[in-house]
Amino acid sequence: MAFQSRNLSVIAYANGFTLWQYGSGADALAAITASGYFNEAAPMLRVADLIVIADSAGSAGIRRVATNAGGTVTVAAMA
């Protein structure tokens, strides 16, 4: 499947930081966290934003927006 904008929601916003939630009924965590998955949301996502992710298999994770340049979004595991 592919990114679905209707599945991306803001949980909290403050001081230029946004905490997002994304739930996918069709994609696995590996696909969701691959570079470019969130490209459609590039205008809304900022570097250092966090995304709480739930995938189709019931797995979950938290990723930070590592890069957002030229419309390409990359997320990374929390360090």
Short mmCIF file of the C-alpha atoms (twelve columns), coordinates in Angstrom:
data_MODEL
# 
_entry.id   MODEL 
# 
loop_
_atom_site.group_PDB 
_atom_site.id 
_atom_site.type_symbol 
_atom_site.label_atom_id 
_atom_site.label_alt_id 
_atom_site.label_comp_id 
_atom_site.label_asym_id 
_atom_site.label_seq_id 
_atom_site.Cartn_x 
_atom_site.Cartn_y 
_atom_site.Cartn_z 
_atom_site.pdbx_PDB_model_num 
ATOM 1  C CA . MET A 1  0.000  0.000  0.000  1 
ATOM 2  C CA . ALA A 2  1.103  3.593  0.333  1 
ATOM 3  C CA . PHE A 3  0.945  6.537  2.701  1 
ATOM 4  C CA . GLN A 4  -2.614 7.605  3.484  1 
ATOM 5  C CA . SER A 5  -2.862 11.231 4.632  1 
ATOM 6  C CA . ARG A 6  -6.137 10.531 6.461  1 
ATOM 7  C CA . ASN A 7  -4.221 8.209  8.810  1 
ATOM 8  C CA . LEU A 8  -1.786 10.928 9.971  1 
ATOM 9  C CA . SER A 9  -3.047 12.938 12.940 1 
ATOM 10 C CA . VAL A 10 -1.611 15.563 15.259 1 
ATOM 11 C CA . ILE A 11 -1.512 14.505 18.897 1 
ATOM 12 C CA . ALA A 12 0.185  17.647 20.230 1 
ATOM 13 C CA . TYR A 13 1.835  20.798 18.938 1 
ATOM 14 C CA . ALA A 14 3.933  23.321 20.859 1 
ATOM 15 C CA . ASN A 15 6.817  25.682 20.127 1 
ATOM 16 C CA . GLY A 16 7.357  24.450 16.575 1 
ATOM 17 C CA . PHE A 17 7.331  20.760 17.532 1 
ATOM 18 C CA . THR A 18 4.599  18.310 16.539 1 
ATOM 19 C CA . LEU A 19 3.828  14.866 17.914 1 
ATOM 20 C CA . TRP A 20 2.040  12.828 15.249 1 
ATOM 21 C CA . GLN A 21 0.205  9.501  15.167 1 
ATOM 22 C CA . TYR A 22 0.079  7.326  12.049 1 
ATOM 23 C CA . GLY A 23 -1.864 4.078  11.809 1 
ATOM 24 C CA . SER A 24 -1.756 1.815  8.784  1 
ATOM 25 C CA . GLY A 25 -4.123 -1.060 8.251  1 
ATOM 26 C CA . ALA A 26 -2.181 -2.278 5.242  1 
ATOM 27 C CA . ASP A 27 1.561  -1.596 5.657  1 
ATOM 28 C CA . ALA A 28 4.209  -3.214 7.843  1 
ATOM 29 C CA . LEU A 29 6.437  -1.135 10.102 1 
ATOM 30 C CA . ALA A 30 9.430  -1.717 7.797  1 
ATOM 31 C CA . ALA A 31 7.563  -0.177 4.859  1 
ATOM 32 C CA . ILE A 32 6.261  2.743  6.911  1 
ATOM 33 C CA . THR A 33 9.706  3.608  8.233  1 
ATOM 34 C CA . ALA A 34 11.419 3.367  4.832  1 
ATOM 35 C CA . SER A 35 12.792 6.576  3.352  1 
ATOM 36 C CA . GLY A 36 10.212 8.369  1.276  1 
ATOM 37 C CA . TYR A 37 7.083  6.811  2.798  1 
ATOM 38 C CA . PHE A 38 5.974  10.157 4.277  1 
ATOM 39 C CA . ASN A 39 6.923  12.288 1.234  1 
ATOM 40 C CA . GLU A 40 3.313  13.308 0.613  1 
ATOM 41 C CA . ALA A 41 3.292  14.873 4.091  1 
ATOM 42 C CA . ALA A 42 6.609  16.714 3.579  1 
ATOM 43 C CA . PRO A 43 4.992  20.189 3.728  1 
ATOM 44 C CA . MET A 44 3.675  19.403 7.243  1 
ATOM 45 C CA . LEU A 45 6.551  17.439 8.785  1 
ATOM 46 C CA . ARG A 46 9.560  19.153 10.330 1 
ATOM 47 C CA . VAL A 47 12.913 17.710 11.311 1 
ATOM 48 C CA . ALA A 48 12.748 16.451 14.929 1 
ATOM 49 C CA . ASP A 49 8.962  15.930 14.877 1 
ATOM 50 C CA . LEU A 50 7.984  12.562 16.368 1 
ATOM 51 C CA . ILE A 51 5.603  10.042 14.819 1 
ATOM 52 C CA . VAL A 52 3.941  7.285  16.854 1 
ATOM 53 C CA . ILE A 53 3.345  4.482  14.354 1 
ATOM 54 C CA . ALA A 54 1.003  1.474  14.452 1 
ATOM 55 C CA . ASP A 55 1.252  -0.989 11.559 1 
ATOM 56 C CA . SER A 56 -1.013 -3.596 10.007 1 
ATOM 57 C CA . ALA A 57 0.333  -6.423 12.192 1 
ATOM 58 C CA . GLY A 58 -0.210 -4.605 15.477 1 
ATOM 59 C CA . SER A 59 3.430  -3.593 15.870 1 
ATOM 60 C CA . ALA A 60 4.213  -0.077 16.974 1 
ATOM 61 C CA . GLY A 61 7.139  2.275  17.187 1 
ATOM 62 C CA . ILE A 62 8.187  5.870  17.586 1 
ATOM 63 C CA . ARG A 63 10.269 7.526  14.899 1 
ATOM 64 C CA . ARG A 64 11.656 11.025 14.564 1 
ATOM 65 C CA . VAL A 65 11.763 12.952 11.324 1 
ATOM 66 C CA . ALA A 66 15.492 12.815 10.559 1 
ATOM 67 C CA . THR A 67 15.473 14.719 7.265  1 
ATOM 68 C CA . ASN A 68 12.993 16.596 5.124  1 
ATOM 69 C CA . ALA A 69 14.675 18.085 2.084  1 
ATOM 70 C CA . GLY A 70 13.448 18.554 -1.444 1 
ATOM 71 C CA . GLY A 71 10.208 16.757 -0.625 1 
ATOM 72 C CA . THR A 72 11.936 13.593 0.609  1 
ATOM 73 C CA . VAL A 73 11.207 12.631 4.209  1 
ATOM 74 C CA . THR A 74 13.361 10.184 6.152  1 
ATOM 75 C CA . VAL A 75 12.454 8.904  9.611  1 
ATOM 76 C CA . ALA A 76 14.822 7.294  12.093 1 
ATOM 77 C CA . ALA A 77 14.576 5.286  15.287 1 
ATOM 78 C CA . MET A 78 14.845 7.187  18.537 1 
ATOM 79 C CA . ALA A 79 18.424 7.342  19.786 1 
# 
